[in-house]
Amino acid sequence: MRTARKKKTPITLAEKHRPSADGSSKPHTTRTVIRRFHVLLKKQRQLEKNTSSAANAKELQDVELEIEQLGGLAAYQRMSSIGQGTDRGGGSEKVLIEWLVGRGLSKRGGEGPLRYADHLFDPPNLVAIGISLSLLEVGALKPDNYASCSSWMTTTPIDLRSRHPSIVEQDFLTMDVDEHSERWNVISLSLVVNFVPEPKDRGRMLVLAHTFLRPSGLLFLALPSPCVENSRYMSFERLELLMSTIGFMEVEKRWKQGRKMVYWLYRKMASDGALKVDDFRKKRVCRQGQRNNFCILLE
C-alpha cells in the first residue's frame, strides 16, 4: 500500500521567505515577500466586496490564511521597513529632503527675503519668520524618517497600522476634508498609491492630496518604475496629463532607465473649477503586449 504523499508547503510560506529573528533579510527575499503581500492584500480587498457566493467565501478564506501564515500585515510592514534600511540605500525620504533643501526650504533666520521655493507658499517666507514647514507623511513605516529636518519641518507620520506610538494610525482616504483642507505645506505619497487596490481610490488619493495642500504646496510621489514604464494603462505622458487635470505641475523628476523607482515633486496649482475627468473615468490602453495592469482613474 502506497504511503500518502505529504502536501508541499507553498513557496511563499516557506521559512526561507520569512525574516530572521533579528529582523535581517536578504534583499531578494524581502522583495519576494512584499510582492506576494501586495497580490494577496489586493485580492483580499476585491473578494471582501462579494462574499455572497460560496466560491468567493472559500477563496477569501484561503487568501486570509496565506496572509496569516506569512505573518500578517505586521510582517509586511517589517519587511518594508527592512527594505528602507541604510544598508539597502535608505528610504525615499532622502530624495524629498534633497529637493526641499535644494529649493531653499531649510534656510532659517537672516535678513531680507529668503528663497522659499521661489515664494510658492502662501504666506511666503515662512522660514524667514521662523515658521516650520508642515509635512504629512502617508504610509510611514518609521517615525524618524525626517528627524534630521526637525529644525525647519514638522512631520506628521500616518499609516493604516501604526508600528510606533509616534505614527498616527489613520487611513488617508478617510481623513476629514474640512479639518485638513489646505493644512499641509508638503505631502509625501511614497510607495503608497500603487498599494491602493482600486484605481479610482488611487485617483481619489491624489485629489485629496491636492485638497489638503496649502496653496502652491508640494506633493512628493514615488512609484515603482513598472507602474509607468510597463503598464498597459499608464505611461509617463498619461500620468503627467492626469496630474495636470487634478491641478498639479511637475517641478522635479528623478528616473533612469532600468532603475526600480521613479520620484516626482509636484506643485499645487490654483484650480479653475470642476475637474475635467472624462478622459480618466475609464481605462485607456497605452501599450500592447505583456504588461501589468496598474491604472489610476478619477471619479
C-alpha positions as CSV (number, residue, x, y, z in Angstrom):
1,M,0.0,0.0,0.0
2,R,1.4,3.4,-1.0
3,T,2.0,6.0,1.6
4,A,0.1,9.2,1.0
5,R,2.4,12.0,-0.1
6,K,2.8,14.9,2.2
7,K,1.4,18.1,0.7
8,K,4.1,20.6,-0.1
9,T,4.1,23.9,1.6
10,P,3.7,26.8,-1.0
11,I,7.0,28.5,-1.6
12,T,5.5,31.8,-0.3
13,L,5.1,30.1,3.1
14,A,8.5,28.5,3.4
15,E,10.7,29.5,6.2
16,K,13.4,30.8,3.8
17,H,10.9,33.6,2.9
18,R,10.4,34.7,6.5
19,P,12.6,37.4,8.1
20,S,15.1,36.1,10.7
21,A,14.6,36.7,14.4
22,D,17.0,39.7,14.3
23,G,15.0,41.4,11.6
24,S,17.5,40.8,8.9
25,S,16.6,39.5,5.5
26,K,18.2,39.1,2.1
27,P,17.1,41.8,-0.5
28,H,15.7,39.2,-2.9
29,T,13.7,37.5,-0.1
30,T,12.4,40.9,1.1
31,R,11.2,41.8,-2.4
32,T,9.6,38.4,-2.9
33,V,7.5,38.6,0.3
34,I,6.5,42.2,-0.3
35,R,5.3,41.4,-3.8
36,R,3.3,38.4,-2.5
37,F,1.7,40.6,0.1
38,H,0.7,43.1,-2.5
39,V,-1.0,40.4,-4.5
40,L,-2.8,38.8,-1.5
41,L,-4.0,42.1,0.0
42,K,-5.3,43.3,-3.3
43,K,-7.2,40.0,-3.8
44,Q,-8.5,40.2,-0.2
45,R,-10.0,43.6,-0.8
46,Q,-11.6,42.5,-4.0
47,L,-13.1,39.4,-2.5
48,E,-14.4,41.2,0.5
49,K,-16.8,43.2,-1.8
50,N,-18.6,40.0,-2.7
51,T,-18.8,37.1,-0.2
52,S,-22.3,36.0,-1.2
53,S,-21.0,33.1,-3.3
54,A,-19.5,30.0,-1.6
55,A,-16.6,30.1,-4.1
56,N,-15.7,33.7,-3.2
57,A,-16.0,33.0,0.5
58,K,-13.7,30.0,0.2
59,E,-11.2,31.9,-1.8
60,L,-11.2,34.7,0.7
61,Q,-10.6,32.2,3.5
62,D,-7.6,30.8,1.6
63,V,-6.2,34.3,1.0
64,E,-6.6,35.3,4.6
65,L,-4.9,32.0,5.7
66,E,-1.9,32.7,3.5
67,I,-1.6,36.2,4.8
68,E,-1.7,34.9,8.3
69,Q,0.9,32.3,7.6
70,L,3.2,34.9,6.1
71,G,3.0,36.8,9.4
72,G,0.1,39.2,8.7
73,L,0.3,42.9,7.9
74,A,2.8,43.3,10.7
75,A,5.3,41.1,8.8
76,Y,4.7,43.1,5.6
77,Q,5.4,46.3,7.4
78,R,8.5,44.8,9.0
79,M,9.8,43.6,5.6
80,S,9.1,47.0,4.1
81,S,11.0,48.7,6.9
82,I,14.0,46.4,6.3
83,G,13.9,47.4,2.7
84,Q,14.2,51.1,3.8
85,G,17.3,50.4,5.9
86,T,20.5,52.3,5.3
87,D,22.2,49.1,4.1
88,R,19.7,49.0,1.2
89,G,20.3,52.6,0.1
90,G,17.9,54.2,2.6
91,G,14.3,55.3,2.1
92,S,12.8,57.7,-0.5
93,E,12.8,60.5,2.2
94,K,16.4,61.2,1.1
95,V,15.2,62.3,-2.3
96,L,12.5,64.6,-0.9
97,I,14.8,66.1,1.7
98,E,17.4,66.8,-1.1
99,W,14.8,68.5,-3.2
100,L,13.4,70.6,-0.3
101,V,16.9,71.7,0.7
102,G,17.8,72.4,-2.9
103,R,14.8,74.7,-3.1
104,G,16.0,76.7,-0.1
105,L,13.3,75.4,2.3
106,S,15.8,74.6,5.1
107,K,17.1,78.1,5.5
108,R,16.1,80.0,8.6
109,G,16.8,83.4,10.1
110,G,18.9,86.0,8.4
111,E,17.9,89.4,7.0
112,G,15.9,90.2,3.9
113,P,13.7,87.9,1.8
114,L,14.7,84.2,1.6
115,R,14.3,81.9,-1.4
116,Y,11.3,79.9,-0.2
117,A,10.5,77.6,-3.0
118,D,10.5,80.6,-5.3
119,H,7.9,82.1,-2.9
120,L,5.5,79.3,-3.7
121,F,3.7,79.1,-0.4
122,D,1.1,81.4,0.9
123,P,2.1,83.3,3.0
124,P,5.6,83.4,1.5
125,N,8.8,83.3,3.5
126,L,7.5,81.2,6.4
127,V,11.1,80.1,7.0
128,A,12.2,83.7,7.2
129,I,9.8,84.4,10.1
130,G,10.7,81.2,11.9
131,I,7.6,79.0,11.0
132,S,8.3,75.4,10.2
133,L,7.1,73.6,7.1
134,S,4.3,71.1,7.8
135,L,4.7,67.6,6.2
136,L,2.2,64.8,6.1
137,E,4.0,61.5,5.6
138,V,1.5,58.9,4.4
139,G,2.4,55.3,4.8
140,A,5.1,55.9,7.3
141,L,6.9,52.8,8.5
142,K,9.4,54.6,10.8
143,P,8.7,57.6,12.9
144,D,12.0,59.3,12.4
145,N,12.4,59.5,8.6
146,Y,12.7,63.2,8.8
147,A,14.3,63.7,12.2
148,S,17.2,65.5,10.5
149,C,14.8,68.2,9.4
150,S,13.2,68.8,12.7
151,S,14.6,72.4,13.0
152,W,12.7,73.5,9.9
153,M,9.9,71.0,9.3
154,T,7.2,69.5,11.5
155,T,6.3,66.0,10.3
156,T,3.1,64.1,11.0
157,P,3.6,60.4,10.0
158,I,0.5,58.2,9.5
159,D,-0.1,54.6,8.5
160,L,-3.0,52.2,8.3
161,R,-1.5,50.1,11.0
162,S,0.9,52.0,13.2
163,R,4.1,50.2,14.4
164,H,5.2,53.0,16.7
165,P,3.4,55.4,19.2
166,S,4.7,58.4,17.2
167,I,3.0,57.1,14.0
168,V,-0.7,58.1,13.8
169,E,-2.9,55.1,12.8
170,Q,-5.0,56.7,10.1
171,D,-6.4,55.9,6.7
172,F,-5.6,58.8,4.4
173,L,-8.7,58.2,2.3
174,T,-11.0,58.7,5.4
175,M,-9.4,61.9,6.7
176,D,-11.9,64.7,7.2
177,V,-11.8,67.1,4.3
178,D,-13.0,70.1,6.3
179,E,-10.5,69.6,9.0
180,H,-7.5,69.0,6.7
181,S,-8.3,71.3,3.7
182,E,-5.2,73.4,2.9
183,R,-3.5,72.3,6.1
184,W,-0.2,71.0,4.8
185,N,2.8,72.5,3.0
186,V,4.1,69.2,1.9
187,I,2.5,65.7,1.5
188,S,4.5,62.6,0.8
189,L,2.9,59.6,-1.0
190,S,5.9,57.3,-1.3
191,L,5.1,53.7,-2.4
192,V,1.5,54.4,-1.3
193,V,-0.6,55.0,-4.4
194,N,0.5,51.7,-6.0
195,F,-0.6,49.8,-2.9
196,V,-4.2,51.1,-3.0
197,P,-6.1,48.2,-4.6
198,E,-8.8,50.2,-6.6
199,P,-7.8,52.5,-9.5
200,K,-10.5,55.0,-8.5
201,D,-9.3,55.1,-4.9
202,R,-5.8,55.9,-6.2
203,G,-7.2,58.8,-8.1
204,R,-9.2,60.0,-5.1
205,M,-6.0,59.8,-3.0
206,L,-4.3,62.3,-5.4
207,V,-7.3,64.5,-5.4
208,L,-7.4,64.6,-1.6
209,A,-3.7,65.4,-1.6
210,H,-4.4,68.4,-3.7
211,T,-7.3,69.4,-1.4
212,F,-5.1,69.0,1.8
213,L,-2.2,71.0,0.5
214,R,-1.8,74.7,1.1
215,P,-1.9,77.0,-2.0
216,S,1.3,76.2,-4.0
217,G,2.1,73.3,-1.7
218,L,4.3,70.4,-2.8
219,L,3.4,66.7,-3.4
220,F,6.1,64.1,-3.3
221,L,5.1,61.0,-5.3
222,A,7.2,57.8,-5.6
223,L,6.2,54.7,-7.6
224,P,7.9,51.5,-8.8
225,S,9.0,52.2,-12.3
226,P,6.9,49.4,-13.8
227,C,3.8,51.4,-12.9
228,V,4.6,53.9,-15.7
229,E,7.2,52.0,-17.7
230,N,5.5,48.7,-18.3
231,S,1.8,49.3,-17.6
232,R,-0.9,48.6,-20.1
233,Y,-2.9,51.6,-18.9
234,M,-0.4,54.1,-17.6
235,S,2.7,55.9,-19.0
236,F,4.8,58.9,-18.1
237,E,2.8,61.1,-20.5
238,R,-0.6,59.8,-19.2
239,L,0.4,60.4,-15.6
240,E,1.6,63.9,-16.5
241,L,-1.8,64.6,-18.1
242,L,-3.7,63.1,-15.1
243,M,-1.7,65.2,-12.6
244,S,-2.3,68.3,-14.6
245,T,-6.0,67.5,-14.7
246,I,-6.1,67.3,-10.9
247,G,-4.2,70.6,-10.6
248,F,-0.5,69.7,-10.2
249,M,2.5,70.9,-12.1
250,E,5.7,68.8,-12.2
251,V,8.7,70.6,-10.8
252,E,11.1,67.7,-10.2
253,K,11.5,64.2,-11.5
254,R,14.2,61.5,-10.9
255,W,14.2,58.4,-13.1
256,K,16.8,56.4,-15.0
257,Q,16.1,53.6,-17.5
258,G,16.4,50.2,-15.7
259,R,16.0,51.7,-12.2
260,K,13.3,50.3,-9.8
261,M,11.8,53.6,-8.7
262,V,10.5,56.9,-10.1
263,Y,10.2,60.1,-8.0
264,W,8.3,63.3,-8.7
265,L,7.8,66.6,-6.9
266,Y,4.6,68.4,-7.9
267,R,3.4,71.9,-7.1
268,K,-0.3,72.5,-6.4
269,M,-1.7,75.0,-8.8
270,A,-4.8,77.1,-8.5
271,S,-8.0,75.3,-9.5
272,D,-10.1,76.7,-12.4
273,G,-13.3,75.0,-11.3
274,A,-14.5,71.4,-11.6
275,L,-12.1,68.6,-12.6
276,K,-12.3,67.7,-16.3
277,V,-12.1,64.0,-15.6
278,D,-13.9,62.4,-18.6
279,D,-10.6,61.2,-20.1
280,F,-9.8,59.4,-16.8
281,R,-13.0,57.7,-15.9
282,K,-12.2,54.6,-17.8
283,K,-9.1,52.6,-18.6
284,R,-7.4,53.6,-21.8
285,V,-4.8,51.2,-23.4
286,C,-1.4,52.9,-23.7
287,R,0.6,49.8,-24.7
288,Q,0.0,46.3,-26.1
289,G,1.7,43.0,-25.2
290,Q,2.8,41.6,-21.9
291,R,2.1,44.4,-19.4
292,N,0.9,44.9,-15.9
293,N,-2.5,46.4,-15.2
294,F,-1.6,49.4,-13.0
295,C,-4.0,52.2,-13.6
296,I,-5.3,55.4,-11.9
297,L,-8.8,56.6,-12.5
298,L,-10.8,59.7,-11.5
299,E,-14.5,59.9,-10.5
